[in-house]
Amino acid sequence: LSERPKRAASPGCTSTVGGTALPRHTATPPVEQILPSAAEVAAAVGNPMETSGPPVRGDISVLPNGIRDESVTSPIRCLGAVMPFMRVVYEKGDVRTVAWQQFSRFGAGATVSSVDAGVIRFGSNAEAQRMFDAFVAQWRGCQGTTVTTHIPVGDLFATVTDVRTDGPILSATIQTGEAGDAFPTEHAVGVAGSYIIDVDAAVTAGAPADRIAAGRAVKLATAMLDKVGD
């Protein structure tokens, strides 16, 4: 994820955005233990994935920080919906520790080419819930909005669609690119105890007809939330 600009329809019974997450019984494992393995990511997205370097762990300073204002991305209020675990999005909360990991797979037969998975631990359960509720309101307000990010080779366009909540998970499908070249990125955020999970999956299959959001990010977020204790 570094500092680049960088996306989930929930399967089954879902409801349109608008509520507080359901309570979960939680423990407090280290953030890196909540990150998924390559095998867990592959099971969620439906094709093999490999890690792209080691996981990153630390305080809020290790979150990507290349975008901070409207000079790079507009509207900046929608950045959190289109890009996972950006520092400017999370610094509004009492963040204690974070961990994130990238996964990738390129070549024939890969429907999903990249996945970002992050875990953010806050100072309290209430603070994590407050941030989750703020994300629900923000993403709902960004429904249908096209976010423009300026990069050296031109502008990147990402449109927020299909914003939903399903229990403790908020999700959206981010349509990136232009007609003919467009692809969806599934984005999901979940809350459990003092943790927020933030994941996305880029669905870049070779055939446009195969570039369909199918709840992969929600599935991965659910698997990660399950690690926060029983």
Salt bridges, closest charged atoms under 4 A:
GLU32 OE1 - ARG57 NE 2.55
GLU40 OE1 - LYS227 NZ 2.87
GLU50 OE2 - ARG105 NH1 2.64
GLU91 OE2 - ARG68 NH2 2.48
ASP94 OD2 - ARG96 NH2 2.97
ASP116 OD2 - ARG4 NH2 3.07
ASP116 OD2 - LYS6 NZ 3.92
GLU127 OE1 - ARG130 NE 2.89
ASP155 OD1 - HIS150 ND1 2.70
ASP162 OD1 - ARG164 NE 2.66
GLU186 OE2 - ARG216 NH1 2.65
ASP198 OD1 - HIS187 NE2 2.67
ASP200 OD2 - LYS6 NZ 3.92
ASP200 OD2 - ARG7 NH1 2.99
ASP226 OD1 - ARG24 NH2 3.36
